[in-house]
Amino acid sequence: MARITPLVLCLIICSAFSGGQCQVRRSRKGPPRIPYKNSSRTQLTSNGREPITKCKVYTRDATLDHFSWATPPDNRTTFKQRYFLCNDHWKSHKDGTRGPIFFYVGNEADVTLYLNATGLMWENAAAFGALLVFAEHRYYGESKPFKKALRHHMQYLTSEQAMADFAELIMELKEDLGAQSSAVIGFGGSYGGMLATWMRIKYPHILDGAIAGSAPIWSYLGEEPAYDSGSYAKIVTADASEAGGSAPACASNVREVWNQGSWAVQKICLDMRRGNYPYPSSYILNGNGILPAYPVRVACESLRQEDLAGSDLLSAFADALGVFYNYTEDVECYDFGAGPNPETDEDGSFWDYQWCTEQFQPFSKDGKHDMYWAQVPSHTYHSRTEHLSLLQSVG
């Protein structure tokens, strides 16, 4: 009989009684980790320079509330919004006109994370003679309207207010830079891509085009035809398969773990998939640390053995989770009730609020076409329950 180690005992007890607040002792063995490096917030360009070194940072007085005449708290009508201008390739033509403006529509994190990872803009700037603009989304990074008691002023955190910020910024820049005739093309990924798409619709006189990557604008309830709510879990499972470059037994071992695991553990796999880039990246950790290239594959190395069972299976799975939770290599206990660092935890809370109040996209798992346990049709109910708890916590 397999010996029950402290790690396994902790996993079993936490999954049974914690309700998602589990703390798991890490195993000393497992795949190599990328240690925390405080200065490694960005990806490097091909010449070894960080993209951010090519840009200048600015702040502007952005309107706090674009749609109401009500007096804001403390009579504060504006807040400091951060943005970056990168003009190495911006061309001036003989007729006095300027090149186009590539505008990154910021999303739910510090904008520097996107500045240093949005290769499409950098790769095409020279060919088009474009000015690059990276604008930060309100409430994220350093663009916080309220420095204290921020969670008591969440009514100003909406996609509509954010899009109005970006539209206002574009108009100001075109006026200040003498670029009235410059075309503006929006860029964005995930939620930022959704914003870019919606801005092209809502502000067609300001945004001339939009390039959106991984932007699930059709994944809402009520769409005709209905979207496949299980599509995301299928993609995560594909990443953990042999065809996706991972160990062949990874997905099947993950399925087996759910008999002894918890929802919090399942969520970590989804989070790692969001940061499953082909290069080391600090994005999913909000710049406070680095995950290895293809972190899902690295995590799956701990689950390579096909006959894992009992304590060996749980121990191997804890090692796999350590790629995300133990990126610093010094974590003794995994706290599933918190993010891997304070930055990720704070931004995650703000995004949870947005997802709850206006970006609700319920995703399901069925345990057959993916590596999770069945959550149909209860996933909508559980999501609403979680959102109600979140709304109560932020006031």
LINCORNOR-V999242 format. One record per run of one state. SS is the DSSP state (helix for helix, strand for strand, loop for the rest). FROM is the first residue (numbers start at 1). LEN is the number of residues. If there is no record, write none. Layout:
BEGIN
ss->SS from->FROM len->LEN
ss->SS from->FROM len->LEN
END
This chain:
BEGIN
ss->loop from->1 len->5
ss->helix from->6 len->12
ss->loop from->18 len->5
ss->strand from->23 len->3
ss->loop from->26 len->18
ss->strand from->44 len->1
ss->loop from->45 len->5
ss->strand from->50 len->1
ss->helix from->51 len->4
ss->loop from->55 len->1
ss->strand from->56 len->8
ss->loop from->64 len->9
ss->helix from->73 len->3
ss->loop from->76 len->2
ss->strand from->78 len->9
ss->loop from->87 len->5
ss->strand from->92 len->1
ss->loop from->93 len->5
ss->strand from->98 len->1
ss->loop from->99 len->2
ss->strand from->101 len->5
ss->loop from->106 len->5
ss->helix from->111 len->5
ss->loop from->116 len->3
ss->helix from->119 len->10
ss->loop from->129 len->2
ss->strand from->131 len->5
ss->loop from->136 len->14
ss->helix from->150 len->7
ss->loop from->157 len->2
ss->helix from->159 len->18
ss->loop from->177 len->7
ss->strand from->184 len->6
ss->loop from->190 len->1
ss->helix from->191 len->12
ss->loop from->203 len->6
ss->strand from->209 len->5
ss->loop from->214 len->17
ss->helix from->231 len->9
ss->loop from->240 len->10
ss->helix from->250 len->8
ss->loop from->258 len->5
ss->helix from->263 len->12
ss->loop from->275 len->6
ss->strand from->281 len->1
ss->loop from->282 len->1
ss->helix from->283 len->3
ss->loop from->286 len->5
ss->strand from->291 len->1
ss->loop from->292 len->3
ss->helix from->295 len->9
ss->loop from->304 len->6
ss->helix from->310 len->16
ss->loop from->326 len->7
ss->strand from->333 len->3
ss->loop from->336 len->6
ss->helix from->342 len->16
ss->loop from->358 len->21
ss->helix from->379 len->16
ss->loop from->395 len->1
END
